[in-house]
Amino acid sequence: MSLKLTFLGTGTSQGIPVINSFHPVCLSTDQRDKRLRASVLVELEHHTFIIDCGPDFRQQMLTNRCPKLDALLFTHEHSDHTAGLDDIRPFFFNQGPIPIYAHKRVFESLKQRFDYIFTKENRYPGAPEIIEYNITNTAFCIDGVEILPINGYHYKLQVFGFKIANFAYLTDMKTVADEEIDKIKHIDILVVNALREAPHISHFNLDEALAFIEKVNPKRAYLTHISHLLGFHEVVEKKLPKHVFLAYDNLQITL
C-alpha cells in the first residue's frame, strides 16, 4: 500500500518569517527557512487525508493542488492548526459535506469559533457542511483505512498524533506516555515537533525530540513545527543523526 506524504507547512504558530522580525533566519533567502503553519497531506492509494488546517491552508492548497479531501483530522484546537477551517469550502462545493475527525473537546471549540458552519438552523448558504466524527484514543477507520491515535500532552492540553499505515505524525507534543510510544516503535517514518534548542513549556525542544526519536527507533524521522530560533535549515540539518531530517514546506516523501 503506497503512501505519499506532503509537508504543507512546517512552521510554528507564528510561521517563518515572523511578522516584524529581523532575526537572521527570518531574513534568510533559503526557501527551506520559509515555513507556513504545520500541516500535512497524506495520500494513501486513492484516499486523501489532511492533518490540521491552519491559517495558511488556502495558500497551501493552491501550492499543492490537492485534488480532493476525503477527511480532515485535527490534532487539537489551537488556531495555528484549525483557523483555516472555512477554506474547506471549495472541497465542499465539489464533493459535498467533508468528514472531520477530532476529539470532542476540539469540536466544542470549533463550534464557538465557527458557529455558522455547525449550526443546523438558518444556515448561511455559502457555509461549508461537515460530518462530525468524535474520536477517542482507540483506532478508527476511514473508508477501510485504519488510523491509530497517539495520545500526548501539549503542556496540560491533550493532543492526538496519528499513525497511518507505517507512518506517524505527532506535533505540539511535550509529554508522551510509554504505552503510546509502544504504538509506533520501529515505524518507517516518524514526524515529530522540534521547536528550538532552548527548553519550552509545551513543545519538545531539539534534544527532547531526538530523545523521543531514539525511543521510537524509526527508519527515518522528520522534524516539524519549527521556530526560527532553531536556526538555519542548512546548518541545523548537518548536526542531526543520519536518519533524522528537518522537514520543509512542500517536501514530498513516498513510502
C-alpha positions in Angstrom: 0.0 0.0 0.0 1.9 3.1 -1.3 1.7 6.3 0.8 2.7 9.8 -0.3 3.4 12.5 2.3 3.5 16.2 1.5 4.5 18.7 4.2 2.1 21.6 3.6 3.7 23.6 6.4 6.5 23.0 8.9 6.5 26.2 11.0 5.4 27.1 14.5 2.4 29.2 15.4 3.9 32.4 14.0 5.3 30.9 10.9 8.7 31.9 9.4 9.4 34.7 8.8 7.8 36.1 11.9 5.9 39.4 11.4 8.2 42.4 12.2 11.2 40.2 13.0 14.7 41.0 11.9 16.1 37.7 13.2 18.7 36.3 10.6 16.5 33.2 10.0 13.5 35.4 9.2 15.7 37.2 6.7 17.0 34.1 5.1 16.7 33.7 1.3 16.8 29.9 1.6 13.2 28.7 0.7 13.6 25.9 3.3 13.7 28.6 6.0 10.3 30.0 5.0 7.7 28.0 6.9 3.9 28.1 6.9 1.9 26.8 9.8 2.2 23.0 10.4 0.0 20.7 8.3 0.5 17.5 6.3 -1.2 15.9 3.3 -1.4 12.1 3.3 -2.3 10.3 0.1 -2.8 6.6 0.5 -3.8 4.6 -2.6 -7.0 6.6 -3.6 -7.5 8.2 -0.2 -6.6 11.8 0.5 -6.4 13.0 4.2 -5.1 16.2 5.7 -4.0 16.6 9.2 -4.7 20.1 10.6 -5.7 23.2 8.5 -4.2 26.4 10.0 -4.4 30.0 8.8 -2.2 29.2 5.7 -4.5 26.4 4.5 -5.7 28.3 1.4 -2.2 29.0 0.2 -1.1 25.5 0.9 -3.9 24.1 -1.2 -3.1 26.5 -4.1 0.5 25.5 -4.0 0.0 21.7 -3.8 -3.3 21.4 -5.8 -4.8 18.7 -3.6 -7.4 17.0 -5.9 -9.9 16.1 -3.2 -10.4 15.9 0.6 -11.6 12.6 1.9 -11.2 13.5 5.5 -9.7 16.3 7.7 -8.1 15.2 11.0 -7.4 17.6 13.9 -4.6 17.1 16.4 -6.0 19.8 18.7 -7.9 23.1 18.7 -5.2 25.8 18.7 -5.6 28.4 15.9 -2.4 27.6 14.1 -3.9 24.1 13.5 -7.6 25.0 12.9 -8.0 28.6 11.7 -8.3 27.6 8.1 -11.5 25.6 8.5 -13.6 27.9 6.4 -11.3 27.3 3.5 -12.6 23.8 3.0 -15.5 25.4 1.2 -14.2 24.6 -2.4 -13.9 21.0 -1.4 -17.4 21.1 0.0 -18.8 22.7 -3.2 -17.2 20.0 -5.3 -17.8 17.0 -3.0 -20.5 17.7 -0.5 -20.1 17.5 3.3 -16.5 17.0 4.5 -15.8 14.3 7.2 -13.8 15.7 10.1 -12.3 13.6 12.9 -11.3 15.2 16.2 -11.6 14.9 20.0 -15.0 16.0 21.3 -13.3 18.9 23.0 -11.9 20.2 19.7 -15.4 20.2 18.2 -16.7 22.2 21.2 -14.0 24.9 20.5 -14.7 24.9 16.8 -18.5 25.3 17.3 -17.8 28.5 19.3 -15.4 30.0 16.7 -17.2 28.7 13.5 -20.8 28.6 14.7 -22.1 29.3 11.2 -20.6 26.1 10.0 -22.0 23.9 12.7 -25.5 25.5 13.1 -28.5 23.5 11.9 -30.9 26.4 11.7 -30.9 29.4 9.3 -27.6 28.3 7.8 -25.8 30.7 5.6 -26.0 29.2 2.1 -22.2 29.6 1.4 -21.1 27.9 4.6 -19.3 24.5 4.3 -21.0 21.5 5.7 -19.1 18.9 7.7 -19.7 15.4 9.0 -18.6 15.3 12.6 -16.7 12.2 14.0 -15.7 12.3 17.6 -12.6 10.2 18.2 -11.0 8.8 21.3 -7.7 7.1 22.0 -8.8 4.0 20.0 -8.3 3.0 16.4 -10.9 4.1 13.8 -11.3 3.5 10.1 -11.9 5.9 7.2 -13.1 4.0 4.1 -11.2 0.9 5.2 -8.0 2.7 6.2 -7.2 2.2 9.9 -5.9 5.2 11.8 -4.5 4.9 15.3 -4.5 7.9 17.6 -1.3 8.6 19.6 -2.2 10.5 22.8 0.1 13.1 24.2 0.2 16.4 26.0 0.9 20.0 24.9 1.7 21.3 28.4 -1.6 20.3 30.0 -3.6 20.2 26.8 -4.4 16.7 25.4 -3.3 16.3 21.8 -3.6 13.5 19.3 -1.0 12.3 16.9 -1.9 9.8 14.2 -0.4 6.6 12.8 -1.5 5.8 9.3 0.0 2.6 7.7 3.7 2.7 8.6 3.8 6.5 9.1 3.2 8.5 12.3 2.6 12.3 12.7 3.0 13.9 16.1 3.0 17.7 16.6 2.8 20.0 19.6 3.9 17.3 21.9 5.7 17.8 25.2 5.0 14.5 27.0 4.0 11.1 25.6 3.5 8.1 27.8 5.5 4.9 27.2 2.3 2.9 26.2 1.7 5.5 23.5 5.3 5.3 22.3 4.9 1.5 22.1 2.2 2.0 19.4 4.7 3.5 17.0 8.0 1.8 17.8 10.2 0.8 14.7 7.9 2.6 12.3 9.1 3.5 8.9 8.5 7.3 9.0 8.1 9.4 12.2 7.3 13.1 12.0 7.6 14.9 15.3 7.8 18.5 16.5 11.1 20.2 17.5 10.6 23.9 18.3 14.0 25.2 19.1 17.2 24.3 21.1 16.1 26.0 24.4 13.5 24.2 26.6 9.9 25.2 26.1 6.9 24.6 28.4 4.7 22.9 25.8 6.8 21.7 23.0 9.7 19.3 22.5 13.0 21.2 22.1 15.6 19.6 19.8 17.2 17.4 22.4 13.8 16.1 23.6 12.7 15.4 20.0 15.9 13.5 19.4 15.5 11.5 22.6 11.9 10.7 21.6 13.1 9.6 18.2 15.6 7.3 19.8 12.9 5.7 21.9 10.6 5.1 18.9 13.6 3.9 16.7 12.0 4.7 13.3 13.8 4.0 10.0 13.6 7.8 9.3 12.4 10.8 11.2 11.5 14.3 10.2 11.3 17.3 12.4 8.4 19.8 12.0 6.6 22.7 13.9 9.9 24.6 13.8 10.7 28.0 15.1 13.2 30.5 13.6 15.0 30.1 16.9 16.1 26.6 15.9 18.4 28.1 13.3 19.1 27.9 9.6 17.8 24.8 7.9 21.1 24.1 6.2 23.1 24.5 9.4 20.8 22.5 11.7 20.4 19.5 9.4 24.1 18.9 9.3 24.1 18.4 13.1 21.4 15.8 13.1 21.8 12.0 13.2 22.0 10.4 9.7 18.4 9.1 9.8 16.9 12.4 11.1 16.0 15.3 8.8 14.4 18.7 9.0 11.2 18.8 7.1 10.5 21.8 5.0 7.4 23.2 3.2 6.3 21.2 0.1 8.7 18.4 0.8 7.3 15.1 -0.5 8.1 11.6 0.7 6.9 8.3 -0.8 6.8 5.1 1.2 
